[in-house]
């Protein structure tokens, strides 16, 4: 049979363990939140880069397709 002091000690240990578990879960949730935000910003920047690259390529292809066959070529010597 347990004394009231032993029951109090066991319940205090259980309460501290529960509090520690909540702190660990909150810290992990914060880290996941920060990592998700970082990844979202990285993917947005990558998407903007791809759109800019595709726009630049389409402009280059349009310029290349212009009928400029009578333009003098540069002397590459």
N, CA, C and O atoms as CSV, one atom per row, in Angstrom:
chain,resi,resn,atom,element,x,y,z
A,1,UNK,N,N,0.838,-1.168,0.000
A,1,UNK,CA,C,0.000,0.000,0.000
A,1,UNK,C,C,0.893,1.245,0.000
A,1,UNK,O,O,1.939,1.285,0.647
A,2,UNK,N,N,0.437,2.273,-0.758
A,2,UNK,CA,C,1.245,3.500,-0.878
A,2,UNK,C,C,0.753,4.546,0.102
A,2,UNK,O,O,-0.438,4.652,0.391
A,3,UNK,N,N,1.703,5.311,0.600
A,3,UNK,CA,C,1.353,6.411,1.506
A,3,UNK,C,C,0.915,7.612,0.676
A,3,UNK,O,O,1.208,7.659,-0.519
A,4,UNK,N,N,0.235,8.569,1.259
A,4,UNK,CA,C,-0.182,9.761,0.523
A,4,UNK,C,C,0.997,10.538,-0.068
A,4,UNK,O,O,0.869,11.131,-1.140
A,5,UNK,N,N,2.117,10.540,0.606
A,5,UNK,CA,C,3.298,11.229,0.073
A,5,UNK,C,C,3.794,10.554,-1.203
A,5,UNK,O,O,4.183,11.235,-2.152
A,6,UNK,N,N,3.783,9.225,-1.233
A,6,UNK,CA,C,4.214,8.494,-2.418
A,6,UNK,C,C,3.264,8.740,-3.589
A,6,UNK,O,O,3.701,8.888,-4.730
A,7,UNK,N,N,1.970,8.782,-3.299
A,7,UNK,CA,C,0.992,9.078,-4.348
A,7,UNK,C,C,1.223,10.484,-4.889
A,7,UNK,O,O,1.155,10.704,-6.099
A,8,UNK,N,N,1.495,11.433,-4.003
A,8,UNK,CA,C,1.762,12.814,-4.412
A,8,UNK,C,C,3.023,12.892,-5.276
A,8,UNK,O,O,3.048,13.614,-6.273
A,9,UNK,N,N,4.056,12.160,-4.901
A,9,UNK,CA,C,5.301,12.162,-5.670
A,9,UNK,C,C,5.071,11.556,-7.052
A,9,UNK,O,O,5.555,12.098,-8.045
A,10,UNK,N,N,4.349,10.453,-7.136
A,10,UNK,CA,C,4.069,9.805,-8.417
A,10,UNK,C,C,3.243,10.730,-9.311
A,10,UNK,O,O,3.508,10.846,-10.507
A,11,UNK,N,N,2.245,11.383,-8.726
A,11,UNK,CA,C,1.419,12.294,-9.530
A,11,UNK,C,C,2.219,13.508,-9.976
A,11,UNK,O,O,1.999,14.009,-11.078
A,12,UNK,N,N,3.146,13.999,-9.148
A,12,UNK,CA,C,3.993,15.126,-9.536
A,12,UNK,C,C,4.917,14.720,-10.683
A,12,UNK,O,O,5.125,15.496,-11.616
A,13,UNK,N,N,5.467,13.517,-10.619
A,13,UNK,CA,C,6.323,13.023,-11.706
A,13,UNK,C,C,5.511,12.911,-12.993
A,13,UNK,O,O,5.991,13.291,-14.061
A,14,UNK,N,N,4.287,12.392,-12.903
A,14,UNK,CA,C,3.422,12.282,-14.079
A,14,UNK,C,C,3.067,13.644,-14.649
A,14,UNK,O,O,3.043,13.815,-15.868
A,15,UNK,N,N,2.794,14.609,-13.793
A,15,UNK,CA,C,2.487,15.970,-14.257
A,15,UNK,C,C,3.683,16.616,-14.937
A,15,UNK,O,O,3.536,17.287,-15.959
A,16,UNK,N,N,4.866,16.415,-14.372
A,16,UNK,CA,C,6.079,16.966,-14.994
A,16,UNK,C,C,6.349,16.303,-16.338
A,16,UNK,O,O,6.765,16.968,-17.287
A,17,UNK,N,N,6.115,15.005,-16.425
A,17,UNK,CA,C,6.312,14.307,-17.694
A,17,UNK,C,C,5.326,14.815,-18.744
A,17,UNK,O,O,5.695,14.992,-19.905
A,18,UNK,N,N,4.079,15.050,-18.347
A,18,UNK,CA,C,3.079,15.574,-19.275
A,18,UNK,C,C,3.461,16.989,-19.732
A,18,UNK,O,O,3.335,17.319,-20.911
A,19,UNK,N,N,3.920,17.807,-18.805
A,19,UNK,CA,C,4.344,19.164,-19.149
A,19,UNK,C,C,5.540,19.143,-20.098
A,19,UNK,O,O,5.586,19.907,-21.063
A,20,UNK,N,N,6.497,18.273,-19.824
A,20,UNK,CA,C,7.655,18.141,-20.704
A,20,UNK,C,C,7.230,17.671,-22.096
A,20,UNK,O,O,7.752,18.153,-23.100
A,21,UNK,N,N,6.288,16.736,-22.157
A,21,UNK,CA,C,5.782,16.273,-23.447
A,21,UNK,C,C,5.115,17.398,-24.225
A,21,UNK,O,O,5.314,17.518,-25.433
A,22,UNK,N,N,4.332,18.216,-23.550
A,22,UNK,CA,C,3.686,19.349,-24.221
A,22,UNK,C,C,4.709,20.361,-24.735
A,22,UNK,O,O,4.542,20.921,-25.818
A,23,UNK,N,N,5.756,20.590,-23.967
A,23,UNK,CA,C,6.799,21.524,-24.400
A,23,UNK,C,C,7.518,20.984,-25.632
A,23,UNK,O,O,7.799,21.731,-26.569
A,24,UNK,N,N,7.813,19.694,-25.629
A,24,UNK,CA,C,8.484,19.088,-26.778
A,24,UNK,C,C,7.587,19.145,-28.018
A,24,UNK,O,O,8.064,19.450,-29.111
A,25,UNK,N,N,6.305,18.858,-27.858
A,25,UNK,CA,C,5.380,18.915,-28.992
A,25,UNK,C,C,5.260,20.339,-29.518
A,25,UNK,O,O,5.223,20.550,-30.730
A,26,UNK,N,N,5.197,21.323,-28.612
A,26,UNK,CA,C,5.109,22.724,-29.045
A,26,UNK,C,C,6.382,23.150,-29.779
A,26,UNK,O,O,6.312,23.881,-30.767
A,27,UNK,N,N,7.539,22.697,-29.304
A,27,UNK,CA,C,8.799,23.044,-29.972
A,27,UNK,C,C,8.862,22.407,-31.366
A,27,UNK,O,O,9.295,23.048,-32.323
A,28,UNK,N,N,8.435,21.161,-31.475
A,28,UNK,CA,C,8.429,20.516,-32.789
A,28,UNK,C,C,7.453,21.192,-33.735
A,28,UNK,O,O,7.746,21.353,-34.920
A,29,UNK,N,N,6.293,21.588,-33.220
A,29,UNK,CA,C,5.325,22.285,-34.063
A,29,UNK,C,C,5.900,23.619,-34.550
A,29,UNK,O,O,5.685,24.002,-35.700
A,30,UNK,N,N,6.622,24.321,-33.691
A,30,UNK,CA,C,7.264,25.565,-34.099
A,30,UNK,C,C,8.316,25.345,-35.170
A,30,UNK,O,O,8.403,26.115,-36.127
A,31,UNK,N,N,9.109,24.306,-35.015
A,31,UNK,CA,C,10.126,24.003,-36.022
A,31,UNK,C,C,9.497,23.630,-37.355
A,31,UNK,O,O,9.980,24.038,-38.411
A,32,UNK,N,N,8.418,22.852,-37.308
A,32,UNK,CA,C,7.733,22.481,-38.539
A,32,UNK,C,C,7.140,23.712,-39.200
A,32,UNK,O,O,7.189,23.840,-40.424
A,33,UNK,N,N,6.582,24.619,-38.410
A,33,UNK,CA,C,6.016,25.860,-38.945
A,33,UNK,C,C,7.094,26.690,-39.637
A,33,UNK,O,O,6.877,27.199,-40.737
A,34,UNK,N,N,8.248,26.825,-39.000
A,34,UNK,CA,C,9.347,27.595,-39.598
A,34,UNK,C,C,9.866,26.927,-40.867
A,34,UNK,O,O,10.114,27.602,-41.867
A,35,UNK,N,N,10.029,25.612,-40.832
A,35,UNK,CA,C,10.532,24.893,-42.009
A,35,UNK,C,C,9.543,24.991,-43.160
A,35,UNK,O,O,9.949,25.142,-44.312
A,36,UNK,N,N,8.260,24.906,-42.866
A,36,UNK,CA,C,7.245,25.009,-43.911
A,36,UNK,C,C,7.276,26.397,-44.551
A,36,UNK,O,O,7.196,26.522,-45.773
A,37,UNK,N,N,7.390,27.426,-43.733
A,37,UNK,CA,C,7.477,28.787,-44.271
A,37,UNK,C,C,8.704,28.973,-45.142
A,37,UNK,O,O,8.632,29.592,-46.204
A,38,UNK,N,N,9.837,28.436,-44.691
A,38,UNK,CA,C,11.063,28.534,-45.485
A,38,UNK,C,C,10.907,27.825,-46.821
A,38,UNK,O,O,11.290,28.360,-47.861
A,39,UNK,N,N,10.343,26.617,-46.793
A,39,UNK,CA,C,10.165,25.868,-48.036
A,39,UNK,C,C,9.188,26.555,-48.976
A,39,UNK,O,O,9.391,26.548,-50.190
A,40,UNK,N,N,8.134,27.147,-48.434
A,40,UNK,CA,C,7.182,27.862,-49.286
A,40,UNK,C,C,7.850,29.048,-49.972
A,40,UNK,O,O,7.634,29.285,-51.160
A,41,UNK,N,N,8.667,29.795,-49.219
A,41,UNK,CA,C,9.382,30.936,-49.827
A,41,UNK,C,C,10.369,30.452,-50.887
A,41,UNK,O,O,10.521,31.087,-51.931
A,42,UNK,N,N,11.035,29.340,-50.624
A,42,UNK,CA,C,11.991,28.805,-51.601
A,42,UNK,C,C,11.284,28.356,-52.876
A,42,UNK,O,O,11.766,28.621,-53.977
A,43,UNK,N,N,10.150,27.682,-52.736
A,43,UNK,CA,C,9.420,27.228,-53.920
A,43,UNK,C,C,8.839,28.400,-54.701
A,43,UNK,O,O,8.791,28.361,-55.930
A,44,UNK,N,N,8.394,29.450,-53.994
A,44,UNK,CA,C,7.890,30.637,-54.699
A,44,UNK,C,C,9.006,31.302,-55.495
A,44,UNK,O,O,8.797,31.719,-56.635
A,45,UNK,N,N,10.194,31.402,-54.894
A,45,UNK,CA,C,11.322,32.005,-55.597
A,45,UNK,C,C,11.709,31.154,-56.808
A,45,UNK,O,O,12.013,31.694,-57.872
A,46,UNK,N,N,11.699,29.845,-56.655
A,46,UNK,CA,C,12.012,28.954,-57.769
A,46,UNK,C,C,10.983,29.095,-58.880
A,46,UNK,O,O,11.339,29.104,-60.058
A,47,UNK,N,N,9.711,29.204,-58.515
A,47,UNK,CA,C,8.656,29.360,-59.512
A,47,UNK,C,C,8.822,30.689,-60.260
A,47,UNK,O,O,8.678,30.741,-61.482
A,48,UNK,N,N,9.128,31.775,-59.508
A,48,UNK,CA,C,9.366,33.072,-60.168
A,48,UNK,C,C,10.553,32.990,-61.116
A,48,UNK,O,O,10.517,33.559,-62.207
A,49,UNK,N,N,11.600,32.289,-60.710
A,49,UNK,CA,C,12.776,32.131,-61.560
A,49,UNK,C,C,12.419,31.365,-62.834
A,49,UNK,O,O,12.860,31.729,-63.924
A,50,UNK,N,N,11.622,30.308,-62.694
A,50,UNK,CA,C,11.235,29.529,-63.871
A,50,UNK,C,C,10.379,30.347,-64.823
A,50,UNK,O,O,10.550,30.259,-66.039
A,51,UNK,N,N,9.461,31.140,-64.287
A,51,UNK,CA,C,8.607,31.974,-65.142
A,51,UNK,C,C,9.455,33.006,-65.869
A,51,UNK,O,O,9.268,33.232,-67.064
A,52,UNK,N,N,10.383,33.631,-65.160
A,52,UNK,CA,C,11.262,34.618,-65.786
A,52,UNK,C,C,12.121,33.965,-66.854
A,52,UNK,O,O,12.308,34.527,-67.934
A,53,UNK,N,N,12.643,32.782,-66.560
A,53,UNK,CA,C,13.470,32.071,-67.529
A,53,UNK,C,C,12.664,31.720,-68.777
A,53,UNK,O,O,13.151,31.878,-69.897
A,54,UNK,N,N,11.441,31.247,-68.587
A,54,UNK,CA,C,10.599,30.902,-69.736
A,54,UNK,C,C,10.242,32.138,-70.546
A,54,UNK,O,O,10.208,32.086,-71.775
A,55,UNK,N,N,9.974,33.259,-69.862
A,55,UNK,CA,C,9.684,34.503,-70.579
A,55,UNK,C,C,10.906,34.959,-71.381
A,55,UNK,O,O,10.777,35.375,-72.532
A,56,UNK,N,N,12.082,34.880,-70.774
A,56,UNK,CA,C,13.302,35.266,-71.479
A,56,UNK,C,C,13.540,34.371,-72.695
A,56,UNK,O,O,13.943,34.850,-73.755
A,57,UNK,N,N,13.292,33.085,-72.539
A,57,UNK,CA,C,13.479,32.170,-73.654
A,57,UNK,C,C,12.499,32.479,-74.776
A,57,UNK,O,O,12.877,32.454,-75.947
A,58,UNK,N,N,11.254,32.769,-74.441
A,58,UNK,CA,C,10.276,33.071,-75.491
A,58,UNK,C,C,10.631,34.362,-76.218
A,58,UNK,O,O,10.412,34.473,-77.424
A,59,UNK,N,N,11.179,35.346,-75.493
A,59,UNK,CA,C,11.614,36.581,-76.142
A,59,UNK,C,C,12.793,36.302,-77.068
A,59,UNK,O,O,12.843,36.812,-78.187
A,60,UNK,N,N,13.733,35.500,-76.606
A,60,UNK,CA,C,14.890,35.166,-77.445
A,60,UNK,C,C,14.465,34.406,-78.703
A,60,UNK,O,O,14.984,34.658,-79.791
A,61,UNK,N,N,13.534,33.492,-78.552
A,61,UNK,CA,C,13.055,32.749,-79.714
A,61,UNK,C,C,12.296,33.658,-80.681
A,61,UNK,O,O,12.389,33.492,-81.897
A,62,UNK,N,N,11.545,34.619,-80.137
A,62,UNK,CA,C,10.822,35.552,-81.006
A,62,UNK,C,C,11.796,36.444,-81.764
A,62,UNK,O,O,11.590,36.720,-82.946
A,63,UNK,N,N,12.841,36.893,-81.104
A,63,UNK,CA,C,13.848,37.723,-81.774
A,63,UNK,C,C,14.569,36.906,-82.835
A,63,UNK,O,O,14.840,37.404,-83.928
A,64,UNK,N,N,14.880,35.655,-82.518
A,64,UNK,CA,C,15.561,34.795,-83.470
A,64,UNK,C,C,14.687,34.509,-84.692
A,64,UNK,O,O,15.206,34.294,-85.787
A,65,UNK,N,N,13.374,34.507,-84.512
A,65,UNK,CA,C,12.467,34.201,-85.610
A,65,UNK,C,C,12.193,35.420,-86.501
A,65,UNK,O,O,11.532,35.286,-87.530
A,66,UNK,N,N,12.682,36.590,-86.128
A,66,UNK,CA,C,12.451,37.776,-86.957
A,66,UNK,C,C,13.152,37.626,-88.310
A,66,UNK,O,O,14.244,37.063,-88.380
A,67,UNK,N,N,12.542,38.117,-89.368
A,67,UNK,CA,C,13.163,37.990,-90.704
A,67,UNK,C,C,14.254,39.039,-90.909
A,67,UNK,O,O,13.989,40.119,-91.437
A,68,UNK,N,N,15.445,38.729,-90.504
A,68,UNK,CA,C,16.566,39.667,-90.637
A,68,UNK,C,C,17.659,39.055,-91.497
A,68,UNK,O,O,18.831,39.073,-91.121
A,69,UNK,N,N,17.287,38.519,-92.641
A,69,UNK,CA,C,18.273,37.839,-93.480
A,69,UNK,C,C,19.177,38.821,-94.215
A,69,UNK,O,O,20.242,38.428,-94.691
A,70,UNK,N,N,18.785,40.079,-94.321
A,70,UNK,CA,C,19.622,41.031,-95.053
A,70,UNK,C,C,20.548,41.810,-94.117
A,70,UNK,O,O,21.237,42.721,-94.576
A,71,UNK,N,N,20.587,41.489,-92.842
A,71,UNK,CA,C,21.448,42.186,-91.886
A,71,UNK,C,C,22.876,41.707,-92.066
A,71,UNK,O,O,23.123,40.504,-92.146
A,72,UNK,N,N,23.839,42.658,-92.132
A,72,UNK,CA,C,25.245,42.219,-92.305
A,72,UNK,C,C,25.763,41.476,-91.077
A,72,UNK,O,O,25.457,41.831,-89.939
A,73,UNK,N,N,26.529,40.470,-91.328
A,73,UNK,CA,C,27.099,39.685,-90.207
A,73,UNK,C,C,28.346,40.415,-89.693
A,73,UNK,O,O,29.003,41.159,-90.421
A,74,UNK,N,N,28.640,40.178,-88.429
A,74,UNK,CA,C,29.817,40.801,-87.835
A,74,UNK,C,C,31.077,40.099,-88.337
A,74,UNK,O,O,31.074,38.905,-88.637
A,75,UNK,N,N,32.136,40.870,-88.416
A,75,UNK,CA,C,33.432,40.309,-88.776
A,75,UNK,C,C,34.049,39.715,-87.505
A,75,UNK,O,O,34.343,40.463,-86.572
A,76,UNK,N,N,34.249,38.427,-87.441
A,76,UNK,CA,C,34.695,37.746,-86.232
A,76,UNK,C,C,36.197,37.517,-86.221
A,76,UNK,O,O,36.662,36.612,-85.527
A,77,UNK,N,N,36.968,38.291,-86.953
A,77,UNK,CA,C,38.426,38.091,-86.935
A,77,UNK,C,C,39.056,38.636,-85.727
A,77,UNK,O,O,40.273,38.544,-85.570
